[in-house]
């Protein structure tokens, strides 16, 4: 982790303009073709949710802007970001929030995520983990497709943790099309970076092996 030297930062003006706006977070929703990825994941009998989460986190970690955070009101670049995600409580219609470290290897990540969730049991949230700033909040809505989404927020314009959500995919023209939404802090992430993430993510989905 390193503190950003604002006066030497190439996005200084953008950062200063957006950092104190009352609501600096903005949401964009896209449709992703997940056909190839879904088919490959099912062949291997892996969790689509955790596998896609791993793919998303891998692509987000590659883009520096998604790793900027506020610490004590100042901008920092964290080394790596990790998912804090919703997971269903076993034998219940309730959910919990699970935080797990991102791992480069998919199988290692899935195993670790399942172990952390199992250990957490029915506890809704581990607040000792949620104080971390190196997180991405992730959820899924598998019951229907959606065109837009919003998230619960405290009023805090220095909360720069991205929010990611995806919904149920639909079979359209022989392709599995899935809604995907991402919320970003404009002091750190511009539309160009959102577009880069979506393009890279779609390419990674098509090329996944």
C-alpha positions as CSV (number, residue, x, y, z in Angstrom):
1,X,0.0,0.0,0.0
2,X,1.3,3.5,-0.8
3,X,0.0,7.0,-0.2
4,X,-0.7,9.0,-3.3
5,X,1.2,12.2,-3.8
6,X,-1.6,14.3,-5.0
7,X,0.5,17.2,-6.4
8,X,2.3,14.7,-8.6
9,X,-0.7,12.7,-9.6
10,X,-1.9,12.8,-13.2
11,X,-5.6,12.8,-12.1
12,X,-5.2,15.5,-9.4
13,X,-7.8,17.8,-10.9
14,X,-10.3,15.1,-11.4
15,X,-9.7,13.8,-7.9
16,X,-10.1,17.2,-6.2
17,X,-13.3,17.9,-8.2
18,X,-15.1,14.7,-7.2
19,X,-13.7,13.8,-3.7
20,X,-16.0,16.1,-1.7
21,X,-19.2,15.7,-3.8
22,X,-22.1,14.5,-1.6
23,X,-22.7,11.4,-3.8
24,X,-19.6,10.6,-5.7
25,X,-20.5,7.0,-6.4
26,X,-22.1,6.2,-9.8
27,X,-23.6,2.9,-11.1
28,X,-23.4,1.4,-14.6
29,X,-25.2,-1.8,-15.7
30,X,-24.2,-4.0,-18.7
31,X,-25.1,-7.2,-20.4
32,X,-22.4,-9.8,-20.6
33,X,-22.4,-12.9,-22.8
34,X,-21.3,-15.6,-20.3
35,X,-22.1,-18.6,-22.6
36,X,-18.6,-20.0,-22.9
37,X,-17.6,-19.4,-19.3
38,X,-20.8,-21.0,-18.0
39,X,-20.4,-24.1,-20.1
40,X,-16.8,-24.6,-19.1
41,X,-17.6,-24.1,-15.4
42,X,-20.4,-26.6,-15.5
43,X,-18.2,-29.2,-17.3
44,X,-15.8,-28.9,-14.3
45,X,-18.7,-29.0,-11.8
46,X,-17.6,-25.8,-10.1
47,X,-19.6,-23.1,-8.5
48,X,-20.6,-20.4,-11.1
49,X,-21.0,-17.8,-8.4
50,X,-17.5,-18.3,-6.9
51,X,-15.9,-18.9,-10.2
52,X,-17.3,-15.7,-11.8
53,X,-16.4,-13.8,-8.6
54,X,-12.8,-15.0,-9.0
55,X,-12.8,-13.9,-12.7
56,X,-14.2,-10.4,-11.8
57,X,-11.7,-9.9,-9.0
58,X,-8.8,-10.9,-11.2
59,X,-9.8,-8.3,-13.8
60,X,-10.4,-5.6,-11.2
61,X,-7.0,-6.2,-9.7
62,X,-5.4,-5.5,-13.0
63,X,-6.8,-2.0,-13.2
64,X,-5.0,0.4,-10.8
65,X,-8.0,2.7,-10.5
66,X,-10.1,0.0,-8.8
67,X,-7.4,-0.3,-6.1
68,X,-7.6,3.3,-4.9
69,X,-9.1,3.9,-1.5
70,X,-9.4,6.6,1.2
71,X,-7.6,6.1,4.5
72,X,-8.1,8.8,7.1
73,X,-9.5,10.9,4.2
74,X,-6.4,10.6,2.1
75,X,-6.0,8.6,-1.2
76,X,-4.0,5.4,-1.1
77,X,-3.2,2.6,-3.6
78,X,-3.7,-0.8,-2.1
79,X,-1.7,-3.7,-3.4
80,X,-4.6,-6.1,-3.9
81,X,-8.3,-6.1,-3.5
82,X,-10.5,-8.9,-2.2
83,X,-14.2,-9.9,-2.3
84,X,-16.7,-9.4,0.6
85,X,-19.7,-11.2,-0.7
86,X,-23.2,-12.3,0.1
87,X,-23.7,-16.0,0.8
88,X,-26.8,-18.0,1.7
89,X,-26.9,-19.3,5.3
90,X,-27.4,-23.1,5.0
91,X,-30.9,-24.4,5.6
92,X,-32.2,-20.9,5.8
93,X,-33.7,-18.1,3.6
94,X,-31.3,-15.6,5.2
95,X,-27.9,-14.5,3.9
96,X,-24.6,-13.5,5.5
97,X,-21.6,-11.5,4.3
98,X,-18.4,-13.4,3.9
99,X,-14.9,-11.8,3.4
100,X,-12.2,-13.9,1.8
101,X,-8.8,-13.1,0.4
102,X,-8.5,-13.3,-3.4
103,X,-6.1,-16.0,-4.6
104,X,-4.7,-16.3,-8.2
105,X,-5.6,-19.9,-8.4
106,X,-9.3,-20.6,-8.9
107,X,-9.5,-23.9,-7.1
108,X,-7.6,-22.5,-4.1
109,X,-9.9,-19.5,-4.0
110,X,-13.1,-21.6,-4.2
111,X,-11.8,-23.9,-1.4
112,X,-10.8,-21.0,0.8
113,X,-14.1,-19.2,0.2
114,X,-16.1,-22.3,1.2
115,X,-14.0,-22.9,4.3
116,X,-14.3,-19.3,5.5
117,X,-18.1,-19.4,4.9
118,X,-18.4,-22.8,6.7
119,X,-16.4,-21.5,9.7
120,X,-18.5,-18.3,9.9
121,X,-21.6,-20.5,10.2
122,X,-24.8,-18.5,10.7
123,X,-23.1,-15.3,11.8
124,X,-24.3,-12.5,9.6
125,X,-21.0,-10.5,9.4
126,X,-17.5,-10.5,10.8
127,X,-17.1,-6.8,11.6
128,X,-13.3,-7.3,12.2
129,X,-13.0,-8.0,8.5
130,X,-15.4,-5.3,7.3
131,X,-13.2,-2.5,8.6
132,X,-10.8,-3.3,5.8
133,X,-10.6,-0.9,2.8
134,X,-9.1,-3.4,0.4
135,X,-12.5,-4.9,-0.4
136,X,-15.0,-5.1,-3.2
137,X,-18.6,-5.7,-2.1
138,X,-20.2,-8.4,-4.3
139,X,-23.7,-9.8,-4.5
140,X,-25.8,-11.7,-6.9
141,X,-29.5,-11.7,-7.7
142,X,-30.1,-15.2,-9.3
143,X,-33.9,-15.0,-9.3
144,X,-34.4,-12.7,-12.3
145,X,-32.6,-10.5,-14.8
146,X,-32.4,-6.8,-14.1
147,X,-31.8,-3.6,-16.0
148,X,-30.6,-1.5,-13.0
149,X,-29.8,-1.9,-9.4
150,X,-28.9,0.1,-6.3
151,X,-27.1,-0.6,-3.0
152,X,-27.6,0.3,0.6
153,X,-25.3,3.1,1.6
154,X,-24.2,5.2,4.6
155,X,-23.7,8.8,3.7
156,X,-20.0,8.8,3.4
157,X,-18.3,10.4,0.4
158,X,-15.0,8.8,1.4
159,X,-16.4,5.3,1.0
160,X,-14.6,4.3,-2.3
161,X,-15.3,0.5,-2.1
162,X,-16.8,-0.6,-5.4
163,X,-20.1,-2.5,-5.4
164,X,-20.6,-5.3,-7.9
165,X,-23.8,-7.3,-8.7
166,X,-25.0,-9.7,-11.3
167,X,-28.3,-11.3,-12.0
168,X,-29.9,-14.3,-13.6
169,X,-28.7,-15.0,-17.1
170,X,-31.3,-15.5,-19.9
171,X,-31.0,-17.6,-23.1
172,X,-31.2,-15.1,-25.9
173,X,-30.3,-16.2,-29.5
174,X,-28.6,-19.3,-28.2
175,X,-26.4,-17.2,-25.8
176,X,-26.5,-16.8,-22.0
177,X,-26.8,-13.1,-21.4
178,X,-26.3,-11.9,-17.8
179,X,-26.8,-8.4,-16.3
180,X,-23.7,-7.0,-14.5
181,X,-23.6,-3.8,-12.5
182,X,-20.7,-1.9,-11.0
183,X,-20.7,1.1,-8.7
184,X,-17.5,3.2,-8.6
185,X,-16.2,6.3,-6.9
186,X,-15.7,9.1,-9.4
187,X,-12.6,10.5,-7.6
188,X,-10.8,7.4,-8.6
189,X,-12.7,5.7,-11.5
190,X,-13.8,7.3,-14.7
191,X,-16.1,5.9,-17.4
192,X,-13.0,4.9,-19.4
193,X,-11.9,2.6,-16.6
194,X,-15.4,1.1,-16.3
195,X,-15.3,0.5,-20.0
196,X,-11.9,-1.1,-19.8
197,X,-13.0,-3.4,-17.1
198,X,-16.2,-4.5,-19.0
199,X,-14.2,-5.1,-22.2
200,X,-11.5,-7.0,-20.4
201,X,-14.0,-9.0,-18.5
202,X,-16.0,-10.0,-21.6
203,X,-12.7,-11.0,-23.3
204,X,-11.7,-13.1,-20.3
205,X,-15.1,-14.8,-20.3
206,X,-14.8,-15.7,-24.0
207,X,-11.2,-16.9,-23.6
208,X,-11.5,-18.8,-20.3
209,X,-10.0,-22.2,-20.2
